Amino acid sequence: MEIQRIVRYTLSLALTAVFLLHVADVVHIPILTSLENQAYDSRLKITLPEQVDRQVVIIDIDEKSLDEIGQWPWNRNVLAKINDALFDYYQIKVIGYDIVFADEGAKLLDKMAMNVDNKGSEFRVDYLY
């Protein structure tokens, strides 16, 4: 009976060690990665909202745009035209970027923040340095 307990604890410890090594990216086990990805996908599908929120829109730069305008990074004038269209034509309230702007771009954003009218519009720049 004592040997069974030792074997059980040893196997449990070995299995736990394998999982920890996989999570720590020390040992790569493809089947565990596949199972983890499938579990993540299932969790997302289960927690998806029933309706789409029409107030939030994500705009993605696709291959067609890259073919027409050119490779990234685009000229800031192109981004300014996109902003104008979004605010003037589509009447958006807020825009957020997931883009790294170079130092000159950060200075330009600071300058824009200083020149925003005070008619209720808000301009906020969050830097992640």
C-alpha positions in Angstrom: 0.0 0.0 0.0 2.8 2.4 0.8 4.5 1.7 -2.6 1.3 2.6 -4.4 1.1 5.9 -2.7 4.8 6.7 -3.5 4.3 5.8 -7.1 1.1 7.9 -7.3 2.8 10.9 -5.7 5.9 10.5 -8.0 3.7 10.3 -11.1 1.7 13.3 -10.0 4.8 15.3 -9.3 6.4 14.3 -12.7 3.2 15.3 -14.5 3.0 18.6 -12.7 6.7 19.2 -13.5 6.1 18.5 -17.2 3.2 21.0 -17.3 5.2 23.6 -15.4 8.1 23.2 -17.8 5.7 23.5 -20.8 4.1 26.7 -19.4 7.5 28.2 -18.6 8.5 27.5 -22.2 11.4 25.3 -21.2 10.0 22.2 -22.9 7.8 22.5 -25.9 5.1 19.8 -26.2 3.1 20.4 -29.4 0.0 18.4 -28.3 -0.2 20.5 -25.1 0.0 23.7 -27.1 -2.8 22.4 -29.4 -5.0 21.4 -26.5 -4.4 24.8 -24.8 -5.3 26.7 -28.0 -8.5 24.6 -28.5 -9.5 25.2 -24.8 -8.9 29.0 -25.3 -11.0 29.0 -28.5 -13.8 27.2 -26.8 -13.7 29.5 -23.8 -14.0 32.5 -26.2 -16.9 31.0 -28.1 -18.8 30.3 -24.9 -18.3 33.8 -23.5 -19.1 35.7 -26.8 -22.0 38.2 -26.5 -25.1 37.3 -28.3 -25.3 40.6 -30.2 -22.6 42.6 -31.9 -22.0 46.1 -30.4 -22.4 48.5 -33.3 -20.9 51.3 -31.3 -17.4 49.8 -31.4 -15.7 49.3 -34.8 -12.2 48.1 -35.4 -10.6 49.3 -38.6 -7.8 47.0 -39.9 -5.3 47.9 -42.6 -5.7 45.2 -45.3 -3.6 44.0 -48.2 -5.7 46.0 -50.7 -5.0 49.2 -48.8 -1.3 48.4 -48.6 -1.3 47.8 -52.4 -3.0 51.1 -53.1 -1.3 53.4 -50.6 2.0 51.5 -50.1 3.7 49.6 -47.4 3.6 50.7 -43.8 4.4 53.2 -42.2 2.2 55.5 -44.2 2.7 59.2 -44.5 1.0 61.2 -41.7 -1.0 63.1 -44.3 -2.7 59.8 -45.2 -3.5 59.1 -41.5 -4.8 62.7 -41.2 -7.2 62.1 -44.2 -8.4 58.9 -42.6 -9.1 60.8 -39.4 -10.9 63.6 -41.2 -13.1 61.0 -43.0 -13.9 59.2 -39.7 -14.7 62.4 -37.8 -16.4 64.4 -40.5 -18.3 61.8 -42.6 -18.8 59.0 -40.1 -19.3 61.3 -37.1 -17.2 59.2 -34.8 -16.7 60.4 -31.2 -13.4 58.8 -30.2 -10.5 57.2 -32.1 -7.8 55.0 -30.6 -4.6 53.8 -32.3 -2.7 50.7 -31.7 0.3 52.1 -33.6 3.8 53.1 -32.6 4.4 56.7 -33.5 8.0 57.8 -33.8 9.4 60.6 -31.7 8.3 63.2 -34.2 4.8 61.8 -34.2 4.7 62.0 -30.4 5.7 65.7 -30.6 3.0 66.2 -33.2 0.4 64.6 -31.0 1.4 66.8 -28.1 1.1 69.8 -30.3 -2.4 68.7 -31.5 -3.5 68.2 -27.9 -2.6 71.8 -27.1 -4.6 73.1 -30.1 -7.9 71.2 -29.5 -10.9 73.4 -29.2 -12.8 73.5 -25.9 -16.2 72.8 -27.4 -16.6 69.6 -25.5 -14.1 67.6 -27.5 -11.5 65.7 -25.6 -8.0 64.9 -26.8 -6.0 62.4 -24.7 -2.6 60.9 -25.4 -1.5 57.9 -23.4 2.1 56.9 -23.9 3.4 53.5 -23.0 7.1 54.2 -22.5 
